[in-house]
Amino acid sequence: MDLYSQLKADLQRGRFAPGSPLKQSELAEHYGVSRIPVRDALARLKSEGWLTGHGKRGVAVPRFDPLEAEDLYLMRMHLEPLLLSLAAPSLNGELLGRAQDILDAMETTPPLDAATLGQLNWQFHTGLYRAAGRPTLFKTVEQLQRQCERYIGYQNRSLDYQSTSQREHYQLLALLRQGETREACSLLEQHIAAAGRVLVEHLKEQQGADVDMK
């Protein structure tokens, strides 16, 4: 695993607390590399929204923002069902079978870590969405997904939401196999909206608790 992937996985696992600054020298020592790959990895993660600016030239782990989380799920709940509706006519048995394999791979004991679950979750969705043949729309959805990854990792880790997500994934797949495109798109919209509302409410409660402690 390259340094970028290691850092990203550690961010998803919650190894670095929200709000904490990341120093190149300390990261280089921790991961046993020079400061140049650390600098490059941090720049890439910052461009993807995993890190934010800190001071003049530094970076820090961004705090979870309920307003940002709400904006992301509101955009996703409209764009992803649209993309799925465009993909549905091209979803054959082979593609749906691959999607099933990905879901089955997520069902392990002990459970997979947040980083691996996040990767498999996106592989499941991307395997369906690519069939639409709409690269511009797909690229927009992909960017939203990248921005959501740290929230999804936090949600699965802190709110134990993975079992609910998996159940709805299997239901979605069953509807697509039955040719029930409208119902599948409706379920996908509800799937994104429900998860988003739970997350936003939790983040608001945490934000309120932090204010009360000050």
N, C-alpha and C positions, 0 to 999 in steps of 0.2 A: 504494500500500500504506500503510495507517495505521500509526501508531507501534507499537501493540500487535503487529501482524503482523510488523513489521520486527524488533522485539526478540525475538519468539518464534522467528523464522527464524534470527536470529543465535545464539540459545541452542542451537538444533538443530544449527547448523553448527559449534558448539564455539568460537565467537568469544570467549566469556567462560569462563575456566577454572573448573572446579568448586572451590568454596570461596572464590572471589573476591567481595568486596563490590561492590555497584553504587551509585554516588553519583548522585543526581538531577542535580546541577549538571554533572557530567562528561557524563552521557548527553544532557542538554539541548543542550550545546555540540556533541557529536558528531553528533546527529541534526538539529540546527538548529531546535529547537523550544523553547517555554517549559517551565518546570518543571511546570506543571499537567498537561499531557498525559502527561508522564513519570511523575508521581506516580500518575495514574489507570491507566496501562498496567502499572506495577509492582504496584499493588494487585491488578489482575486476574490477572496472572501468578502472584502469590503465592497467590491463592485457588485456582488451578488446579494448584498443586504445582510450578510451574516455578522458583519462588524460595522462599527461606526467610527467617525473621527473622534480623536481625544487629544486635547492640547494642540500644539502646533503641527506635529507630524505623527503623533501616535494613533493607536486604534484601541477600541474597547468593545466589550460584548454589549450590544444594545439591550436596553430593558424591554420587556414585553409591553407593548402598547395596545390597549383594548380598541382604540380607534383604528389603528393600522390593521389589526386582526379583523375588525368588522368590515373595513373597506375591501380587504382581500377576499373574504368569503362572499361578500355581496357581488363582486365582479365574477368570481368563480361560479356562483350559483346560476348566473345567466349565460356565461360563455361556454361552460363545459357541457350542459345539456344540449346547447345548440350544436356543438361539435359532435356530440354523440349522435344526434339526429341525422347529421350529414354522413356519419360513418356507418350507421346501421345497415343500409342496403348492401354494403360491401363486407359485412361481418359474416364470414363463412365458418364452417365447422372447425377448420384448422385454427383460425384466429381465436375463436371462443375456447377451443381446447387448450391453447397456450395460456389464455387468461385463467382458466381453471387450474392449470398446473402452478401458476404463480400464487394463486390463493391457497392452494394446498401446501405449497412450500412455506407459507406464513404460519401454518398450524403445527408448531413444534413444541416439544416439552424438553427442557425449559424454554420459555418464550424467547424469541429473538430480541436483540437490543434495538433501541429506537432508531439508530442509523440504518440498520439492515431492513427493518420494517418500513422505514421511509422509502428506501430504494425500491423494495418490492411493491409497495403501494403505487409508486409512480409507474413502475413497469406494467402493472396491471392496467392502469388507466391509459397509458400511452399506447399499449397494444391495441386498445379499442379505438382511440382517437385518431391514430395515424391512418386508419382505413378511410377516413374522410377525404384524404388527398387535398387538404386545405392548409398549405404550409404557413401562410401568414397568420391565420387564426390559431393554428397549432402552436406557433412560436410565441404568441401572446399568452396562451394558456400555460405553456411551459414556463415562461418567465414568472407568471403568478404562482405557479407551483413551487418554483425555487424560493420565492419570497415567503411562501407558507411553510417550507420544510422545518424551520426551527420551531414554529408554532405547533406543527403536527407532532414533532418529536416531544415537545413539552407536554402536549395534550395526552399523548399515549403514556408518557412517563408519570405525569402528575395526576391525571384524571381517570386512568385505567379505562380509556375509551376504545382500546383495540378490539375487544370482543364485539362491541356494538358495530364498529366499522366493518369488521369481517362479516357479520351476519347480513348487513345491508349489501355488501359486495356480492355475496352469493345470491341474494334475491335479485340484484341487478342482472347478473349473468343468466339466471333462470328466465327472466322476462325477455332478454335478448334472444335466447334460444327459442322461445315461443313466438318470436316475431312481434312481440308487444312493444313496439318502439316508443309510442307515446307514454305508456306506463313506465317504461324503463327511464325515459328522460325525466319524467315527473319524480320518480324515486331518486334519481341522481340529484335533482335540485333539492329535494327534501334532505337527502343524505348530507350534502354540503351545508345547507342552511342550519340543520339541527346541530351538527358538530360545531359550526361557527358560533351559534348562540350560546351553547354550553361554555365554549372557550371564552368568549367575550364576557359573559357574566362572571366567570371565575376570575378573570384578570381584573375586572372592576372591583370585585370583592377584595382581591389581594392588594390592589392599589389603595382602597379605602383603609385596609388594615395597616398598610405602611404609613399612611398619613396619621392615623390614630396613635401610632407608636412614637411619632416625632414630637 
